[in-house]
Amino acid sequence: MAETVLIGEKYLELLEKPLQKLGINAVPVPGNGFVDPRLSGHGDLSVLHTGGNCLWLAPHLQGSRFADRLNSMGFALDYPDILQSAAYPGDAQLNVCICGKYAICNKSIVPIETVNYLTDEGFEIIDCRQGYAKCSVCVVDEGAIITADRGVEAAAREAGLDVLLIEPGYITLDGFSFGFIGGSSFKISRSKLAFTGTLDLHPSKKDILCFLKAHEIEAVYLTERSIFDIGSGIPITEK
């Protein structure tokens, strides 16, 4: 079970209590002033957890209280040599989806030192055109994902992953026409997948729940709202 999850501070008020009820501590990720203001609260544009005690942080977080807190928790922090900006792909350098032994990303966007680290650590890189890989992919288990992106679907299937392709849209993201399934979900235990809100208005709800059941995963709804994109939650410790 997750013990600590990183959540963009913009969404802390909405999600802190629901997570506390599950016994999970929510740590706020400071807003990122270098990206589009509509996405500044999205933690997955500022933090990449590659497993264990390794965290990659956007350069603006160096020397921050947030970084100090992570250091005090025993995390090894790396800061890639990047300059983030509001225009895509200048905001997506750390938007890598880790799924078991796989790292799904657009290699042309991710810092070379991060790609090299992942390769050296034994991850199989699944290269795709989608720069917002973390946003676009909901990790079900180490061998299964959900996405609405056909390019990601094709690349992941070729690598041997079980993939559910869902209808795009029907996920709220303030300032945009729609958000993404990966940005609105995150694993909280080996057998539980948290969603920011309900799937009631999503046309792929039945398919999603059937896919989760097939993989013995339980859906947990953190709020009664319709599902919304927060840039995902990033579990960093477990108990």
Contacts in CASP RR format, 6 or more apart in sequence:
PFRMAT RR
TARGET T0000
AUTHOR 0000-0000-0000
METHOD contacts of the structure
MODEL  1
MAETVLIGEKYLELLEKPLQKLGINAVPVPGNGFVDPRLSGHGDLSVLHT
GGNCLWLAPHLQGSRFADRLNSMGFALDYPDILQSAAYPGDAQLNVCICG
KYAICNKSIVPIETVNYLTDEGFEIIDCRQGYAKCSVCVVDEGAIITADR
GVEAAAREAGLDVLLIEPGYITLDGFSFGFIGGSSFKISRSKLAFTGTLD
LHPSKKDILCFLKAHEIEAVYLTERSIFDIGSGIPITEK
1 22 0 8 1.000
1 23 0 8 1.000
1 24 0 8 1.000
1 188 0 8 1.000
1 189 0 8 1.000
1 192 0 8 1.000
1 238 0 8 1.000
1 239 0 8 1.000
2 24 0 8 1.000
2 187 0 8 1.000
2 188 0 8 1.000
2 189 0 8 1.000
2 235 0 8 1.000
2 237 0 8 1.000
2 238 0 8 1.000
2 239 0 8 1.000
3 23 0 8 1.000
3 24 0 8 1.000
3 25 0 8 1.000
3 237 0 8 1.000
3 238 0 8 1.000
3 239 0 8 1.000
4 24 0 8 1.000
4 25 0 8 1.000
4 26 0 8 1.000
4 27 0 8 1.000
4 73 0 8 1.000
4 235 0 8 1.000
4 236 0 8 1.000
4 237 0 8 1.000
5 19 0 8 1.000
5 24 0 8 1.000
5 25 0 8 1.000
5 26 0 8 1.000
5 27 0 8 1.000
5 186 0 8 1.000
5 188 0 8 1.000
5 233 0 8 1.000
5 234 0 8 1.000
5 235 0 8 1.000
5 236 0 8 1.000
6 26 0 8 1.000
6 27 0 8 1.000
6 28 0 8 1.000
6 29 0 8 1.000
6 43 0 8 1.000
6 47 0 8 1.000
6 49 0 8 1.000
6 233 0 8 1.000
6 234 0 8 1.000
6 235 0 8 1.000
6 236 0 8 1.000
7 15 0 8 1.000
7 16 0 8 1.000
7 19 0 8 1.000
7 26 0 8 1.000
7 27 0 8 1.000
7 28 0 8 1.000
7 29 0 8 1.000
7 43 0 8 1.000
7 230 0 8 1.000
7 233 0 8 1.000
7 234 0 8 1.000
8 28 0 8 1.000
8 29 0 8 1.000
8 30 0 8 1.000
8 31 0 8 1.000
8 41 0 8 1.000
8 42 0 8 1.000
8 43 0 8 1.000
8 230 0 8 1.000
8 231 0 8 1.000
8 233 0 8 1.000
9 28 0 8 1.000
9 29 0 8 1.000
9 30 0 8 1.000
9 31 0 8 1.000
9 41 0 8 1.000
10 31 0 8 1.000
10 40 0 8 1.000
10 41 0 8 1.000
10 230 0 8 1.000
11 41 0 8 1.000
11 196 0 8 1.000
11 230 0 8 1.000
12 26 0 8 1.000
12 28 0 8 1.000
14 196 0 8 1.000
14 223 0 8 1.000
15 26 0 8 1.000
15 196 0 8 1.000
15 222 0 8 1.000
15 223 0 8 1.000
15 230 0 8 1.000
16 26 0 8 1.000
18 222 0 8 1.000
18 223 0 8 1.000
19 25 0 8 1.000
19 26 0 8 1.000
19 222 0 8 1.000
20 26 0 8 1.000
22 188 0 8 1.000
22 220 0 8 1.000
24 188 0 8 1.000
27 66 0 8 1.000
27 69 0 8 1.000
27 236 0 8 1.000
28 66 0 8 1.000
29 41 0 8 1.000
29 43 0 8 1.000
29 46 0 8 1.000
29 47 0 8 1.000
29 66 0 8 1.000
29 234 0 8 1.000
30 46 0 8 1.000
30 61 0 8 1.000
30 64 0 8 1.000
30 66 0 8 1.000
31 40 0 8 1.000
31 41 0 8 1.000
31 43 0 8 1.000
31 46 0 8 1.000
32 39 0 8 1.000
32 40 0 8 1.000
32 41 0 8 1.000
32 42 0 8 1.000
32 43 0 8 1.000
32 45 0 8 1.000
32 46 0 8 1.000
32 58 0 8 1.000
32 60 0 8 1.000
32 84 0 8 1.000
32 91 0 8 1.000
33 40 0 8 1.000
33 60 0 8 1.000
34 58 0 8 1.000
34 60 0 8 1.000
34 83 0 8 1.000
34 84 0 8 1.000
34 85 0 8 1.000
34 86 0 8 1.000
34 91 0 8 1.000
35 42 0 8 1.000
35 45 0 8 1.000
35 84 0 8 1.000
35 85 0 8 1.000
35 86 0 8 1.000
35 90 0 8 1.000
35 91 0 8 1.000
36 86 0 8 1.000
36 87 0 8 1.000
36 91 0 8 1.000
37 86 0 8 1.000
38 173 0 8 1.000
38 174 0 8 1.000
38 175 0 8 1.000
38 176 0 8 1.000
39 45 0 8 1.000
39 91 0 8 1.000
39 231 0 8 1.000
41 230 0 8 1.000
41 231 0 8 1.000
42 135 0 8 1.000
42 183 0 8 1.000
42 229 0 8 1.000
42 230 0 8 1.000
42 231 0 8 1.000
42 232 0 8 1.000
43 231 0 8 1.000
43 232 0 8 1.000
43 233 0 8 1.000
43 234 0 8 1.000
44 94 0 8 1.000
44 95 0 8 1.000
44 134 0 8 1.000
44 135 0 8 1.000
44 183 0 8 1.000
44 231 0 8 1.000
44 232 0 8 1.000
44 233 0 8 1.000
44 234 0 8 1.000
45 58 0 8 1.000
45 84 0 8 1.000
45 91 0 8 1.000
45 92 0 8 1.000
45 94 0 8 1.000
45 95 0 8 1.000
45 231 0 8 1.000
46 57 0 8 1.000
46 58 0 8 1.000
46 60 0 8 1.000
46 61 0 8 1.000
46 94 0 8 1.000
47 55 0 8 1.000
47 56 0 8 1.000
47 57 0 8 1.000
47 58 0 8 1.000
47 61 0 8 1.000
47 94 0 8 1.000
47 234 0 8 1.000
48 55 0 8 1.000
48 56 0 8 1.000
48 94 0 8 1.000
48 95 0 8 1.000
48 96 0 8 1.000
48 98 0 8 1.000
48 114 0 8 1.000
48 134 0 8 1.000
49 55 0 8 1.000
49 56 0 8 1.000
49 98 0 8 1.000
49 234 0 8 1.000
49 235 0 8 1.000
49 236 0 8 1.000
50 56 0 8 1.000
50 96 0 8 1.000
50 98 0 8 1.000
50 103 0 8 1.000
50 117 0 8 1.000
50 118 0 8 1.000
50 121 0 8 1.000
50 123 0 8 1.000
51 98 0 8 1.000
53 74 0 8 1.000
53 75 0 8 1.000
53 76 0 8 1.000
54 75 0 8 1.000
54 76 0 8 1.000
54 78 0 8 1.000
55 70 0 8 1.000
55 75 0 8 1.000
55 76 0 8 1.000
55 77 0 8 1.000
55 78 0 8 1.000
55 236 0 8 1.000
56 77 0 8 1.000
56 78 0 8 1.000
56 79 0 8 1.000
56 80 0 8 1.000
56 94 0 8 1.000
56 114 0 8 1.000
57 67 0 8 1.000
57 70 0 8 1.000
57 77 0 8 1.000
57 78 0 8 1.000
57 79 0 8 1.000
58 79 0 8 1.000
58 82 0 8 1.000
58 84 0 8 1.000
58 93 0 8 1.000
58 94 0 8 1.000
59 79 0 8 1.000
59 80 0 8 1.000
59 81 0 8 1.000
59 82 0 8 1.000
59 83 0 8 1.000
59 84 0 8 1.000
60 84 0 8 1.000
61 67 0 8 1.000
61 79 0 8 1.000
62 79 0 8 1.000
67 77 0 8 1.000
70 77 0 8 1.000
70 236 0 8 1.000
71 77 0 8 1.000
73 236 0 8 1.000
73 237 0 8 1.000
75 236 0 8 1.000
78 113 0 8 1.000
78 114 0 8 1.000
78 117 0 8 1.000
80 93 0 8 1.000
80 94 0 8 1.000
80 111 0 8 1.000
80 113 0 8 1.000
80 114 0 8 1.000
81 111 0 8 1.000
81 113 0 8 1.000
82 93 0 8 1.000
82 94 0 8 1.000
82 111 0 8 1.000
83 90 0 8 1.000
84 90 0 8 1.000
84 91 0 8 1.000
84 93 0 8 1.000
85 91 0 8 1.000
88 131 0 8 1.000
88 132 0 8 1.000
89 106 0 8 1.000
89 109 0 8 1.000
89 131 0 8 1.000
90 109 0 8 1.000
92 106 0 8 1.000
92 109 0 8 1.000
92 131 0 8 1.000
92 132 0 8 1.000
93 109 0 8 1.000
93 110 0 8 1.000
93 111 0 8 1.000
93 114 0 8 1.000
94 110 0 8 1.000
94 114 0 8 1.000
95 105 0 8 1.000
95 109 0 8 1.000
95 131 0 8 1.000
95 132 0 8 1.000
95 133 0 8 1.000
95 134 0 8 1.000
95 135 0 8 1.000
96 103 0 8 1.000
96 104 0 8 1.000
96 105 0 8 1.000
96 110 0 8 1.000
96 114 0 8 1.000
96 118 0 8 1.000
96 133 0 8 1.000
96 134 0 8 1.000
97 103 0 8 1.000
97 104 0 8 1.000
97 105 0 8 1.000
97 133 0 8 1.000
97 134 0 8 1.000
97 136 0 8 1.000
97 137 0 8 1.000
97 139 0 8 1.000
97 145 0 8 1.000
97 182 0 8 1.000
98 123 0 8 1.000
98 139 0 8 1.000
99 137 0 8 1.000
99 139 0 8 1.000
99 142 0 8 1.000
99 143 0 8 1.000
99 145 0 8 1.000
99 161 0 8 1.000
100 139 0 8 1.000
100 142 0 8 1.000
100 143 0 8 1.000
101 122 0 8 1.000
101 123 0 8 1.000
101 124 0 8 1.000
101 142 0 8 1.000
102 123 0 8 1.000
102 124 0 8 1.000
102 125 0 8 1.000
102 126 0 8 1.000
102 143 0 8 1.000
102 156 0 8 1.000
102 159 0 8 1.000
102 161 0 8 1.000
103 118 0 8 1.000
103 123 0 8 1.000
103 124 0 8 1.000
103 125 0 8 1.000
103 126 0 8 1.000
104 126 0 8 1.000
104 128 0 8 1.000
104 133 0 8 1.000
104 137 0 8 1.000
104 145 0 8 1.000
104 152 0 8 1.000
104 155 0 8 1.000
104 156 0 8 1.000
105 115 0 8 1.000
105 125 0 8 1.000
105 126 0 8 1.000
105 127 0 8 1.000
105 128 0 8 1.000
105 131 0 8 1.000
105 133 0 8 1.000
106 127 0 8 1.000
106 128 0 8 1.000
106 129 0 8 1.000
106 130 0 8 1.000
106 131 0 8 1.000
106 133 0 8 1.000
107 115 0 8 1.000
107 125 0 8 1.000
107 127 0 8 1.000
109 131 0 8 1.000
115 125 0 8 1.000
118 125 0 8 1.000
119 125 0 8 1.000
124 159 0 8 1.000
126 155 0 8 1.000
126 156 0 8 1.000
126 159 0 8 1.000
126 161 0 8 1.000
127 155 0 8 1.000
128 149 0 8 1.000
128 151 0 8 1.000
128 152 0 8 1.000
128 155 0 8 1.000
128 156 0 8 1.000
129 151 0 8 1.000
130 136 0 8 1.000
130 149 0 8 1.000
130 151 0 8 1.000
130 152 0 8 1.000
132 180 0 8 1.000
133 152 0 8 1.000
134 182 0 8 1.000
134 183 0 8 1.000
134 231 0 8 1.000
134 232 0 8 1.000
135 179 0 8 1.000
135 180 0 8 1.000
135 182 0 8 1.000
135 183 0 8 1.000
135 229 0 8 1.000
135 231 0 8 1.000
135 232 0 8 1.000
136 147 0 8 1.000
136 148 0 8 1.000
136 149 0 8 1.000
136 152 0 8 1.000
136 180 0 8 1.000
136 181 0 8 1.000
136 182 0 8 1.000
137 145 0 8 1.000
137 146 0 8 1.000
137 147 0 8 1.000
137 149 0 8 1.000
137 152 0 8 1.000
137 156 0 8 1.000
137 181 0 8 1.000
137 182 0 8 1.000
138 145 0 8 1.000
138 146 0 8 1.000
138 147 0 8 1.000
138 181 0 8 1.000
138 182 0 8 1.000
138 183 0 8 1.000
138 185 0 8 1.000
138 193 0 8 1.000
139 145 0 8 1.000
139 182 0 8 1.000
139 186 0 8 1.000
139 187 0 8 1.000
140 146 0 8 1.000
140 162 0 8 1.000
140 164 0 8 1.000
140 193 0 8 1.000
140 211 0 8 1.000
140 212 0 8 1.000
140 215 0 8 1.000
140 217 0 8 1.000
141 190 0 8 1.000
141 215 0 8 1.000
141 217 0 8 1.000
143 160 0 8 1.000
143 161 0 8 1.000
143 162 0 8 1.000
144 161 0 8 1.000
144 162 0 8 1.000
144 163 0 8 1.000
144 164 0 8 1.000
144 211 0 8 1.000
144 215 0 8 1.000
145 152 0 8 1.000
145 156 0 8 1.000
145 161 0 8 1.000
145 162 0 8 1.000
145 163 0 8 1.000
145 164 0 8 1.000
146 163 0 8 1.000
146 164 0 8 1.000
146 166 0 8 1.000
146 181 0 8 1.000
146 182 0 8 1.000
146 208 0 8 1.000
146 211 0 8 1.000
147 153 0 8 1.000
147 156 0 8 1.000
147 163 0 8 1.000
147 164 0 8 1.000
147 165 0 8 1.000
147 166 0 8 1.000
147 181 0 8 1.000
147 182 0 8 1.000
148 165 0 8 1.000
148 166 0 8 1.000
148 167 0 8 1.000
148 168 0 8 1.000
148 169 0 8 1.000
148 180 0 8 1.000
148 181 0 8 1.000
149 168 0 8 1.000
150 165 0 8 1.000
152 163 0 8 1.000
153 163 0 8 1.000
153 165 0 8 1.000
156 163 0 8 1.000
157 163 0 8 1.000
162 215 0 8 1.000
164 204 0 8 1.000
164 207 0 8 1.000
164 208 0 8 1.000
164 211 0 8 1.000
166 181 0 8 1.000
166 202 0 8 1.000
166 204 0 8 1.000
166 207 0 8 1.000
166 208 0 8 1.000
167 202 0 8 1.000
167 203 0 8 1.000
167 204 0 8 1.000
168 178 0 8 1.000
169 177 0 8 1.000
169 178 0 8 1.000
169 179 0 8 1.000
170 178 0 8 1.000
170 201 0 8 1.000
170 202 0 8 1.000
170 203 0 8 1.000
170 204 0 8 1.000
170 226 0 8 1.000
170 227 0 8 1.000
171 178 0 8 1.000
171 179 0 8 1.000
171 180 0 8 1.000
171 181 0 8 1.000
171 184 0 8 1.000
171 202 0 8 1.000
171 227 0 8 1.000
171 228 0 8 1.000
171 229 0 8 1.000
172 178 0 8 1.000
172 179 0 8 1.000
172 225 0 8 1.000
172 226 0 8 1.000
172 227 0 8 1.000
172 228 0 8 1.000
172 229 0 8 1.000
173 179 0 8 1.000
173 180 0 8 1.000
173 228 0 8 1.000
173 229 0 8 1.000
179 228 0 8 1.000
179 229 0 8 1.000
180 229 0 8 1.000
182 229 0 8 1.000
182 231 0 8 1.000
182 232 0 8 1.000
183 229 0 8 1.000
183 230 0 8 1.000
183 231 0 8 1.000
183 232 0 8 1.000
183 233 0 8 1.000
184 195 0 8 1.000
184 196 0 8 1.000
184 197 0 8 1.000
184 227 0 8 1.000
184 228 0 8 1.000
184 229 0 8 1.000
184 230 0 8 1.000
184 231 0 8 1.000
184 232 0 8 1.000
185 193 0 8 1.000
185 194 0 8 1.000
185 195 0 8 1.000
185 196 0 8 1.000
185 227 0 8 1.000
185 232 0 8 1.000
186 193 0 8 1.000
186 194 0 8 1.000
186 232 0 8 1.000
186 233 0 8 1.000
186 234 0 8 1.000
186 235 0 8 1.000
187 193 0 8 1.000
187 194 0 8 1.000
187 235 0 8 1.000
188 194 0 8 1.000
188 220 0 8 1.000
188 235 0 8 1.000
189 238 0 8 1.000
191 216 0 8 1.000
191 217 0 8 1.000
191 218 0 8 1.000
192 217 0 8 1.000
192 218 0 8 1.000
192 220 0 8 1.000
193 212 0 8 1.000
193 217 0 8 1.000
193 218 0 8 1.000
193 219 0 8 1.000
193 220 0 8 1.000
194 220 0 8 1.000
194 221 0 8 1.000
194 222 0 8 1.000
195 219 0 8 1.000
195 220 0 8 1.000
195 221 0 8 1.000
195 222 0 8 1.000
195 227 0 8 1.000
196 222 0 8 1.000
196 223 0 8 1.000
196 225 0 8 1.000
196 227 0 8 1.000
196 228 0 8 1.000
196 229 0 8 1.000
196 230 0 8 1.000
197 221 0 8 1.000
197 222 0 8 1.000
197 223 0 8 1.000
197 224 0 8 1.000
197 225 0 8 1.000
197 226 0 8 1.000
197 227 0 8 1.000
197 228 0 8 1.000
198 221 0 8 1.000
198 223 0 8 1.000
198 224 0 8 1.000
198 225 0 8 1.000
198 226 0 8 1.000
198 227 0 8 1.000
199 205 0 8 1.000
199 208 0 8 1.000
199 209 0 8 1.000
199 219 0 8 1.000
199 221 0 8 1.000
199 227 0 8 1.000
200 226 0 8 1.000
201 226 0 8 1.000
201 227 0 8 1.000
202 208 0 8 1.000
202 226 0 8 1.000
202 227 0 8 1.000
208 219 0 8 1.000
209 219 0 8 1.000
212 218 0 8 1.000
212 219 0 8 1.000
END
